[in-house]
Amino acid sequence: MKTTFSFLLVALILPSVLSAQGLKTFERWDKNDDGKLVVGELPANVRKNFSKVDADKSGAISLAEHQAFLKKRGQQPNRNSNLKVLEDLDYVGDKNPRQTLNLFLPTNATSTNLPLIVFIHGGGWRAGDKKFGLNKLRPTLADGSYAGASIGYRLTDEAIWPAQIHDCKAAIRYLRANARTHGIDPERIGIWGTSAGGHLVSMLGVSGGVAELEGTLGDHDDTDSRVQAVINFYGPSQLLTMNDFDSTMDHNAPDSPESKLIGAPIQQAKEKARAASPMHYVSKDDAPILHVHGDKDPLVPLNQSQVFDQALRELGVASTLLTIKDGGHGGFENSQVKEWIGRFFDHHLKGTR
């Protein structure tokens, strides 16, 4: 019994990333949204098993270590039986694994012209993985009325801004250019991102037609990268003001995620910081945006979504801020949030009242 109990505790650390419950647990424990777990993020009752999964003894459990653990135990990740998954589609054509996406096509599709929801992962622009998108999108894709995708992009250890938005726009162009092949409506694309991913989806929503953010990646330069609806989960919108509010992080520091993003301390490179801020591009023709943000977020201050929402509404853009009482940096599992996500996409992509 002792051996069996120990095994179960190890398994609780990281259940299959492709199982709905397992990934929800991972995301709930992954407090800083960086796609890995350190000891302090785990509940006390499973910390003693940490070293058994941390195979390389790096002090953090990676996705690869979790997958190796499952393989060793003879387990297979759960797959959603009503989804056809096309993995690692190269949207640029240069064989960079970061510039790939996963496409999720329902086998129970209700139409041959489905709207598409695209997820962009967080992780401070320096960590995270597109594989996290499936669990986020799974509930919305279940009834067969949406197709889904999850985008990978270059992280800051490989390239600085604007590489990240160039990648995301190239991915949207790729998806739109190939939409009809997969039974997707190219004119009904919604996007959803968390933290750094929230920043990137916000940029996609407000920078349609901004030449310097389009880039020239991929084979579809003549295809529009605009999107029709955006859900921003606690993403930064104005990099230069992040330190003006309580935070557990010094955003102005040379090694902060924001400074790493632009390749310099943000207060010493203010023009670069503004150019990487969604607030800099707000205009009347922006996509409708739903912002979801905890009022006790320790990393990205609530003010980032408040000022962004206000600026959009002042220009007549459809924008709504859903503030989560006592909410931190993610981990929102309540039914109200899930209902808002569904209703928002249904309204803007399906025309549902």
C-alpha atoms as one frame of an Amber mdcrd trajectory, in Angstrom:
protein
   0.000   0.000   0.000   2.828   2.396   0.805   4.390   1.869  -2.639   1.058
   2.375  -4.398   0.356   5.530  -2.411   3.801   6.908  -3.276   3.192   6.242
  -6.975  -0.139   8.035  -6.861   1.455  11.076  -5.273   4.097  11.182  -7.996
   1.393  10.943 -10.637  -0.433  13.871  -9.075   2.504  16.168  -9.751   1.925
  16.231 -13.487  -0.893  14.151 -14.975  -1.052  14.008 -18.738  -0.837  17.453
 -20.313  -3.397  16.330 -22.830  -5.931  15.210 -20.232  -8.361  17.921 -19.245
  -8.139  17.454 -15.489  -4.359  16.983 -15.474  -3.610  20.169 -17.350  -6.070
  22.148 -15.251  -4.125  21.035 -12.184  -0.827  21.964 -13.823  -2.068  25.436
 -14.785  -3.537  26.038 -11.342  -0.206  25.234  -9.686   1.867  27.077 -12.320
   1.476  30.425 -10.553   3.766  32.448 -12.821   2.472  30.916 -16.054   5.935
  29.893 -17.248   5.101  26.355 -18.335   7.033  24.594 -15.577   6.650  23.784
 -11.883   9.047  24.514  -9.043   8.705  22.988  -5.581   7.141  26.084  -4.030
   4.262  25.988  -6.514   3.177  22.485  -5.506   0.790  21.596  -2.671   2.642
  20.438   0.443   1.412  16.842   0.194   3.133  16.189  -3.166   6.372  18.122
  -2.742   8.296  15.137  -1.367   7.906  13.407  -4.745   9.200  16.353  -6.759
  12.679  14.920  -7.370  11.263  11.752  -8.923   9.766  13.720 -11.803  12.526
  16.374 -12.035  14.786  13.964 -13.919  17.491  16.463 -14.919  17.622  17.935
 -11.393  17.172  21.445 -12.780  14.867  22.478  -9.950  11.791  22.574 -12.177
   9.506  20.016 -13.820   9.314  20.506 -17.564   6.758  19.248 -20.045   9.332
  16.873 -21.525  10.064  15.370 -18.110   6.385  14.812 -17.543   5.985  13.071
 -20.888   9.013  10.885 -20.176   7.502   9.978 -16.809   4.235   8.910 -18.440
   6.064   6.843 -21.056   8.124   5.110 -18.380   4.949   4.147 -16.548   3.456
   2.751 -19.761   0.702   5.370 -19.876  -0.530   7.164 -22.973  -1.824  10.753
 -22.989  -5.567  10.949 -23.316  -6.771  12.228 -26.676 -10.091  13.818 -27.334
 -12.061  11.290 -29.380 -14.054  13.944 -31.219 -11.017  15.961 -32.405  -8.658
  15.440 -35.291  -5.338  16.972 -34.196  -2.851  18.206 -36.794   0.368  18.864
 -34.900   3.402  21.043 -35.601   2.188  22.690 -38.798   5.047  24.903 -40.021
   3.451  28.286 -40.700   6.733  29.923 -41.810   8.486  27.138 -43.671  11.892
  27.401 -42.007  11.550  24.258 -39.850  11.830  26.202 -36.600   9.808  24.181
 -34.030   8.760  27.393 -32.306   7.151  28.691 -35.495   4.582  25.923 -35.659
   0.952  25.510 -34.640  -1.453  22.731 -33.726  -4.839  22.612 -35.430  -7.894
  20.992 -33.805 -10.687  19.935 -36.138 -13.882  18.457 -34.658 -14.931  15.117
 -36.117 -18.487  16.012 -35.086 -18.411  19.333 -36.988 -21.791  21.019 -37.269
 -20.790  22.844 -40.466 -18.269  22.815 -43.297 -17.575  26.480 -42.587 -16.696
  26.643 -38.875 -15.469  29.705 -36.987 -11.942  29.296 -35.579 -10.638  30.051
 -32.081  -6.859  30.422 -31.749  -5.062  30.168 -28.398  -1.692  31.832 -27.645
   0.184  30.666 -24.547   1.783  32.758 -21.815   5.065  32.393 -19.965   6.566
  35.883 -19.896   7.550  35.611 -23.604  10.406  33.384 -22.406   8.676  30.090
 -21.595   5.480  28.159 -22.268   4.348  25.838 -25.026   1.564  25.669 -27.612
   0.560  22.255 -26.220  -1.253  24.062 -23.413  -3.821  25.351 -25.890  -5.771
  22.134 -26.281  -6.979  22.029 -22.703  -8.007  25.692 -22.811  -9.993  25.197
 -26.002 -11.412  21.737 -25.325 -14.729  22.817 -23.702 -15.483  25.258 -26.535
 -14.682  22.692 -29.238 -16.686  19.849 -27.680 -19.987  20.454 -29.490 -18.395
  20.606 -32.943 -19.367  24.199 -33.686 -15.802  25.591 -33.608 -12.401  24.598
 -34.922  -9.367  25.473 -32.814  -5.648  26.156 -33.078  -2.752  26.803 -30.723
   0.212  28.913 -31.842   3.867  28.599 -30.937   6.189  31.601 -31.324   9.847
  32.484 -30.795  10.752  33.201 -27.182  13.088  35.914 -25.949  16.073  33.592
 -25.637  15.918  33.311 -29.423  14.629  36.668 -30.661  13.396  39.998 -29.296
  10.422  42.133 -30.217   8.826  42.386 -32.768   9.656  38.752 -33.601   6.841
  37.492 -31.380   4.082  39.486 -33.082   5.581  38.772 -36.513   5.239  35.066
 -35.720   1.665  35.376 -34.490   0.603  37.381 -37.527   2.279  34.891 -39.856
   0.362  32.112 -38.104  -2.957  33.933 -38.533  -2.200  34.514 -42.226  -1.350
  30.821 -42.630  -4.582  29.753 -40.934  -6.679  32.142 -43.010  -4.998  31.126
 -46.288  -5.595  27.421 -45.563  -8.985  27.813 -43.877 -11.192  26.457 -46.669
  -9.095  23.279 -46.880 -10.030  22.465 -43.281 -13.676  23.556 -43.337 -12.954
  26.853 -41.554 -14.472  30.265 -42.279 -11.508  32.633 -42.911 -13.606  35.636
 -41.931 -14.495  34.343 -38.444 -11.287  34.043 -36.445 -11.243  34.683 -32.696
  -8.166  34.620 -30.462  -7.552  34.027 -26.772  -4.342  34.359 -24.769  -3.129
  34.362 -21.172  -0.527  36.696 -19.621   2.170  37.193 -22.301  -0.275  35.470
 -24.634  -2.882  38.010 -23.544  -0.470  40.748 -24.603   0.025  39.111 -28.008
  -3.682  38.604 -28.721  -4.288  42.211 -27.682  -1.628  43.311 -30.162  -3.301
  41.251 -32.876  -6.618  42.876 -32.041  -5.399  46.471 -32.260  -2.657  46.399
 -34.921  -4.500  45.410 -38.075  -2.808  47.179 -40.973   0.212  48.354 -38.937
   2.979  47.609 -41.449   5.905  47.433 -39.019   4.169  44.697 -37.025   3.202
  42.518 -39.991   6.623  41.157 -40.859   7.346  39.179 -44.011   7.335  35.622
 -42.666   5.678  32.797 -44.523   4.153  32.451 -47.979   0.990  34.471 -47.458
   2.051  38.141 -47.420  -1.085  39.083 -49.344  -3.389  37.586 -46.702  -4.952
  39.744 -43.965  -3.838  39.102 -40.359  -6.823  40.830 -38.757  -8.958  38.932
 -36.269 -12.638  39.303 -35.446 -12.701  38.830 -31.653 -10.152  38.871 -28.814
 -10.131  37.508 -25.262  -7.282  38.965 -23.230  -6.553  37.167 -19.972  -4.468
  39.497 -17.745  -2.033  40.586 -20.443   0.205  43.695 -20.183  -1.033  46.613
 -22.261   1.316  49.485 -21.325   4.816  48.299 -20.446   6.138  51.608 -19.135
   3.522  51.890 -16.364   3.661  48.364 -14.953   5.888  49.395 -12.040   3.477
  52.157 -11.010   1.370  49.624  -9.120   2.017  46.944  -6.489   3.723  43.891
  -7.933   5.994  41.093  -6.771   8.212  41.836  -9.768  10.411  44.802 -10.694
   9.233  45.328 -14.267  11.856  48.016 -14.879  14.751  45.687 -14.046  17.125
  44.703 -16.867  16.162  41.043 -16.472  12.392  41.544 -16.219  10.239  39.756
 -18.817   9.327  43.105 -20.363  12.956  44.235 -20.634  13.981  40.877 -22.069
  11.165  41.204 -24.599  12.459  44.449 -26.113  16.153  43.725 -25.518  16.797
  46.583 -23.078  15.564  47.941 -19.709  12.167  49.358 -20.600  12.705  52.765
 -18.963  15.939  53.176 -20.918  14.292  52.271 -24.213  10.929  53.980 -23.949
  10.183  54.126 -27.668  10.755  50.379 -27.974   8.570  49.788 -24.926   5.752
  51.889 -26.394   6.053  50.104 -29.723   5.556  46.798 -27.873   2.469  48.043
 -25.978  -1.085  47.429 -27.256  -2.180  50.825 -25.873   0.059  52.476 -28.479
  -2.098  51.162 -31.343  -5.682  51.631 -30.129  -7.965  52.880 -32.918 -11.632
  52.907 -33.926 -11.380  49.845 -36.177  -9.986  47.497 -33.531 -11.528  44.087
 -32.884 -13.944  43.666 -29.941 -12.088  42.611 -26.798 -13.063  40.873 -23.570
 -10.526  41.445 -20.776 -10.437  39.084 -17.771  -8.199  40.121 -14.858  -7.871
  39.354 -11.158  -8.004  42.327  -8.788  -5.104  40.875  -6.775  -2.863  39.875
  -9.667   0.704  39.936  -8.224   2.476  40.061 -11.595   0.419  42.099 -14.058
  -1.471  44.906 -12.266  -5.219  45.120 -12.862  -4.681  48.690 -14.085  -3.188
  47.267 -17.297  -6.598  45.956 -18.332  -8.508  48.904 -16.857  -6.761  51.580
 -18.928  -6.814  49.418 -22.041 -10.535  48.771 -21.711 -11.250  52.461 -21.117
  -9.192  53.603 -24.114 -11.010  51.195 -26.417 -14.465  52.151 -25.172 -13.728
  55.868 -25.548 -13.167  55.218 -29.251 -16.366  53.217 -29.583 -14.719  49.790
 -29.744 -16.716  46.965 -28.138 -14.701  46.275 -24.988 -15.653  44.627 -21.699
 -13.601  44.153 -18.532 -14.486  41.216 -16.294 -12.727  41.721 -12.950 -12.265
  38.602 -10.826 -12.667  39.411  -7.129  -9.649  38.195  -5.130  -8.262  36.743
  -8.370  -4.532  36.315  -8.829  -2.487  35.722 -11.966  -4.745  33.156 -13.568
  -6.335  30.037 -12.166  -9.855  31.282 -12.914 -12.028  28.174 -12.912 -15.419
  29.553 -11.945 -18.439  28.964 -14.143 -19.065  32.659 -14.752 -15.743  33.077
 -16.553 -16.397  30.003 -18.711 -19.857  31.321 -19.545 -18.466  34.706 -20.574
 -15.883  33.102 -22.836 -18.527  31.053 -24.616 -21.003  33.901 -24.913 -18.361
  36.339 -26.167 -17.179  34.066 -28.978 -20.741  32.993 -29.820 -21.792  36.620
 -30.150 -18.891  37.881 -32.240 -18.197  34.764 -34.319 -21.670  33.263 -34.661
 -23.872  36.327 -34.335 -25.695  34.941 -31.280 -27.511  37.613 -29.306
